[in-house]
Amino acid sequence: MIIRVLSVFIVTLSVTFCYAEECPVSIPRDQHESGVGEHTKKEHSHSDHNSIAPAPWSVIPFALLLIMIATGPLFYPHFWHKSYPVISIVLGLIVSTYYLFWLHNYHSPIHSIAEYIQFIALLTGLFVASGGILINVDKEAKPLTNVILLAIGAVIANMIGTTGASMLLIRPFIRLNNNRIKPYHIVFFIFIVSNVGGCLTPIGDPPLFLGFLKGIPFEWTLLNNLLPWGLAVTILLVYFYFFDVRNKTDYAKMRGDEEPPPAPTGKIQLKGKGNFLWLAVVVGAVFIDPNVFDWVPGIKYHGSEFSYIREIIMFLTAIGAARFSDLQAIQGNNFSFEPIREVAFLFIGIFFTMMPALELVSGFAQSPEGVALINASSLYWGTGLLSGFLDNAPTYVNFLTASMASVGSDINQIEQVRAFANEKLLYLMAISLGAVFFGAFTYIGNGPNFMVKSIAEQVGIKMPSFFSYIMKYAIPVLLPVLFIVWLIFFMGR
């Protein structure tokens, strides 16, 4: 069902765009470098439409979708759980129709299609591959044990991405705390493993990978983000420890179990080891990009080159992992496709409805008024706050583009990007940390957030609503950490 509905949506838009653009296709690299004749002229002739800014009212579908995501599970859960796929797709189509037939802007929806496919291919591959890995930590669920597990997750997030680390560790984390699990366990997992932990390598979080593709050296994030990473992760772990040490809940006693559970053996059991190979294939496929390797074929369109080999590999890996995973591991994880189904439907609406918001933000950031406001502090808070409610990857690119323009540099020139990374180090740090850290501010700030929430709810954990998450955890717990990072590294700069 999910594949059919998404396919119809994407194919319908693609056919419309192809008709409007007379089917732009992949251009051989040599032709692209030497000039592409009539095709290029035609594409440039259409670029004039992108100068028409969307009307402010066009952000209403995006706001409506966010409001319904926030209120649906709380006030009208039966209707919401039954209807959210249709609601998300209809709102996305409304905005796409506005772009196509009113603004005559075909480029933004096509970019959104490409970005959505990249997004969902990565999440699907990681979700299915990790779902066949059963990690059972047979230890007593002490606060210090939890702190160690979260710290390990923060490190692993830089090797297999925040999504990979989240999908690999969320189930063992829940099992470890089975008799005392509370919503704050999941929220701190989202803070530390799904977001803040992944700021040390371009693999860690999508915004940083986009920076790497633009020319920022691979090691730059490790060398410059290490101290803020260590500070933020440490503070959050200390926060969590004091939350957890006060938790005396024992659900076994509350249920009236006659026999106490067996004493922990202290062992860590692992099943489904073969799925680490599937996981490695997905992570490795991230680098199969025409912007990284010249030999990788891609689809060139309107100033960008999109890989399709990478996405094909990720989807095939998901199919292979689902077919050949260890059955005991799958059953032990209570694996189902519902979490990825929910993310797929909700984010297709988010990607298309947020187009006007992103363009309005980008227009202001690159205007003389916006450029005049640029400094390390404004970049940190601006990138951060918008990353919490918009997709943090394009927000990162918009603010990087504006900050480079403020010093006369071009984001499409690799040498200028590298020079900017060295000469305006604080600017790039502010944008990078803002995009990654603030991704934890809402459930939609980063892809794995919603998936972790969905997995937790699937096993019966009553997670806070969208607004409750912000008011109860993001503002009182996360915001002070973000403020301390700003105070130490960016204030007055």
Secondary structure, 3 states (H helix, E strand, C coil): CHHHHHHHHHHHHHHHHHHHHCCCCCCCHHHHHHCCHHHHHHHHHHHHHHHCCCCHHHHHHHHHHHHHHHHHHHHCHHHHHHHHHHHHHHHHHHHHHHHHHHCCCCHHHHHHHHHHHHHHHHHHHHHHHHHCCEEEECCCCCHHHHHHHHHHHHHHHHHHHHHHHHHHHHHHHHHHCCCCCCHHHHHHHHHHCCCHHHCCCCCCCHHHHHHHHHCCCCCHHHHHHHHHHHHHHHHHHHHHHHHHHCCCCCHHHHHCCCCCCCCCCCCEEEECCCHHHHHHHHHHHCCCCCCCCCCCCEEEECCEEEECHHHHHHHHHHHHHHHHCCHHHHHHCCCCCHHHHHHHHHHHHHHHHCHHHHHHHHHHHCCHHHHHCCCHHHHHHHHHHHHHHCCHHHHHHHHHHHHHHCCCCCCCCHHHHHHHHHHCHHHHHHHHHHHHHHHHCCCCCCHHHHHHHHHHHHCCCCCCCHHHHHHHHHHHHHHHHHHHHHHHHCCCC
